[in-house]
């Protein structure tokens, strides 16, 4: 079957941008690489596999909330809406909203180019009435948003608790950027993971099948493939733990031995036990997240939780005059 045409806009960061950020991160103390670099094509598929794991409560819990609140979201969004999905991935969650909201257009935004293209093409095939667009871009940076909404209302959708990957100041800047994207009368529907017992969190990020470990270690393979790095992923191990003081899960790649790696001609020495900090996942209370939203001049309009209080979905309004 011929794939339906979608409008694709490519603002993918150049290899030089990735190279610069990786070198800066490896030169810092402590060493770090941003989690956005997890998501090459293989990394995106591995993350999809993580979402199916029994220990990983986040995806199924958020899906359950979205199933129950989709009609409410449609009523809040109103007619003639453009849905903008940030970090669209496999675009599974958006399907729970498409039939309810019936947007006039859809724009998926993700940093993984081919994975995004394939996902949005599947959406266009499954929903032939949908005006489908895709933009490959790093939504943590300013980029040119294609004019797919015209004068219509914009509803941004940011599922999966990715907001927790940002440092608090980065999260505030991101929410401010989204407000500018959807203003003057749009909104943001966002998934936020809630504070909970460390045992549940530890299991979610240290699954017995080792898929999260593969996902973390794939970052090193990507450095080999795209930056010609001289590095052996088998010489590192995955480590994830809950930092109760900071209220976040931390993921690291820890060196198993004393070794040197080379990236873009530069040498970096690791002693056994030295690590690269690859991801944070902050956990919020509802009140704490609402305070962050208000600081970004987004109005908390409605929140939905699962019965166990594990996860939350928030509808934040950028109505004219709110937060001024």
N, C-alpha and C positions, 0 to 999 in steps of 0.2 A: 504494500500500500504506500502510495506517495505521501511523504510527510507534508503537512500543511505549512504554508509559509508563515514565518514569524518575523517581526522586525527586530534585528539584533544590533546592538550598539556596543562597541568594544572600547572600553577605557581601562583595560587590564594594565596593572602596573608593569613597567618594563623590567626585564631581568636586572638592569642596572639598579633599579629601585630596590628590588629584593636583595641584591648583593650588598648595597650600602647599608640596609637595615640589619642584615645578618652580621656583617662585619662590626657594626657599631655594638650590636648586642653581645657578640663574643668578646669584644674588647672591654665591656663593662664589668663591674664587680658589684653584686654577683652577676654571672653571665646569664643572658636571657635571649630567647627568640620568640617573637610575637606569635600567638596561637593562630593568627590568620594564615600563617604559612603551613599549617597542617593540611590545607585544603587544595592539594592537587587532585587529579582525578582518582587516584588510588585512595588518598586520604578521605575523600568525600564518600567513596564506597565503604570504607572501613567505618566511618562515622554512622552511615546508614545501618551497618551491622550492629554497632553499639546500641543504637536505638531499639533494636529488637531483643536485647539481652534481658533476662529475668531480673537481674540486679539493677538495671537502669530504669528506675521508676519514672524519670522525667517525661519521656516521650508519651508513653501510654496514659499517664496522668493528665498531661496537657491535652492530649487528643480527647479524652473523656470530658474535660471541661469545655472544650470547643464544641463538641457534639451537643452539649446541653445549652450552650449560650449563643449558638450561631444565629438563631432567630432574633434574640435580643440585640446582637451586634448589627444585624440588618436593619432593625428598626432605628437604632441610634445613628447608623450611617446614612440612611435615607437613600432615595433613588439617585441615579446618574452619578455613581461613585466610581472612581478609579482605585483599584486595589494595588498597592505597591508593597511587594514582599521583599524584605531585607534579609539576605542570607537564605535564598529560596531553597537551596539544596535539592532534595528529591521532590519538592513541591507537594508533599502528601497532605500536610496540615491545611494548606490553602484550599484543598478540595472540600473541606468541611464548611468553608465560607462561601465558595463560589455559587452554589445553588441557592443559598439563603440570601446573599447580598445581590446576586445577579449584576455584577458591575458592568459598566459599559466598556471598560478596558482593564487589562492586567499588565503589570510590569514587574518582572522578577529581576532582582539584583543579587549577584553573587560574584565571588572572586575566582571561582573555579570555572573556567571558560566552557570547556566541552561538556562538563557535567550539567552546567546551567542550560546550555543550548539543548541538550537531549531532554532535560526535564520540562522545559517550556514547550518544546515541540510535542511532547506527550500530552501536555495540558491542552494545547491547541487542537490536537487530534480528538481528545476525549470530550472537549467542549467546543464544537464547531461554531457556536454563536459568539465565542469569546474573541475579542480583539487583543491578541497576545503580543507582548513585547518582552525583550530581555536586554539587560545591560550588564556587561561584565565590568565590575568596578570594585574598588576597595571603599566600602561605605564608611570606613573610619576616617576617610579623607574627603575633602570637598571635591565634587565632580559635577559635570554638567548633566542635569536630569533632563532626559528627552521630554518634549512636550507631547505627552500622550493623553493628558487629562483635559487640555483646553481650559475652559472656565469652570469645569466640574469640580466637585468635592473630592479630596484625596484622603484615603484611609491607608496609612502605613501599617504593615503587619510584621512584627519582629518576634517570631516564636522561638521556643527552645531554650530560654534563659540565657542566651548569649550575652545579655547585658551584664551578667555576672562575671564575664571574662575581662571586663574593663575595670581599671582602677577607678575609685570614686570620682576623681576629677575627669577622667576619660568618659565615664558614664554620663556625667553632667554635660560635657561637651557634645556627646553623641545625641542626647535628648534635645539639646538646643538645636543641633543640626537638623534633626527630624522635624522639630517644630517649624523651622524655616521652610522645610520641604513641603509641609502640608498646609501651611497658613494660607489664607486667613481663617478658614472655617473647617479645616480638616481635623483628623484625629490619628492617634496611634493605638493599636491593639498590640499588647506586648506580654510575653510570658516571663514570669519571674519566679525563680526557685526560692522556697521559704526556708528559714532556719529550722533545724531538726536535729535529732540525735546523731552523733558522729558515727555510730555503727552503720546506719543506713547509708550515709554519705561514703564511708570507706568502701562498702561493698559495691556501690555504684561506679566507683572509679578504679576498682581493683577486681574486675570480674574474673571468675574462675576460668573462663575460656581464653583469657589473655588477649581479647580483641582490643581493649583500651591500650594495652602495652604495645601491640602492633601499630596502632594509630599514632602513638607517641613516637615510637622508633622510626616510623615512616618519614618523619621530618628529616632525619639524617639521610635516608635514602634520597629524598628530594634534593638535599644539598649536593649529593654525589651526582645526581642526574642533571641538574640544572645549573649548578655552579662549579662542576668538575671538582668537588671537594675530595680530598684524600682523607677518608674517614671510614671506619669499620663499625657499622651499627651494632654488630654482635659484641663490641667492646663496651657497650653501654646497656644499662637496664632502666626500666620504667619504675618510677616511684611516685605515688600519690598519697597524700595524707591531709587530714583536716587540721588547719591552723585555727585553734579556738580563739586565740587572742585577736586575730585579724578577721575572724568570721568567714573563712574561705577555704575551699579545697585548693591545694597546690599540686601541680604536676611538674616533675623534673625528669631529666635524663641524667643518670649518674654513671660516671666512669667506673668500669670494673677494674681498671689497672692504671698504672702510670703510662701515659701515652702522649704523643703529639698528633694533632690533626692539622691539615692545611686547607685553607679556604681562600680561593682567589690569590694564591701565592703567599698568603700570610700564615705564619705558624702560631698555633695556640697549644700550650702545654696543659695537660690535665694530670693531677695526681689521682691515685685511687680514691674514690669517694667524692671527687669534685663533680659539680653538676651544672646543667643548663636548665634554667627555669623556663618552662615552656607554656604554662597556663595557670591562671587563677580562675576560680569560680566562686565569686562572692554569693553569700546567701543573705536574703533580706527578710525583715518583718514587713507586714503590709504598711504599717505606719512609717517605717524607715524609708520604704520605696516611695510612698506618697510625698514625703518631705523632699526627696530628690527630684521627683517630677515637678513639684511646685517651684523648686529652685530654678528649673529649666523653663518655667512659665507654661507648663502643661497642667491642665486641671483634671484631677482624678474624678472621673465621672461615674465609673462603676467598676467593681472588682468581683470576680468569680473564683471560688476555691473548690477543691475536691473535698469529700467528706472527711478525709484523714488529715487535711490541712498540710499536705506536702507541697503543693504548688499553687500558683495564682496566675490569673490572666486579668489584665487591667485595660480599661478603655480610658484613654487620656485625651482630653479635648484641647484643641488649639483655637477655641472660639475667639472671635474678635473681641478684644478688650479684656480677656481673661488674663490675670497675672500681671497687669500693668500697674 
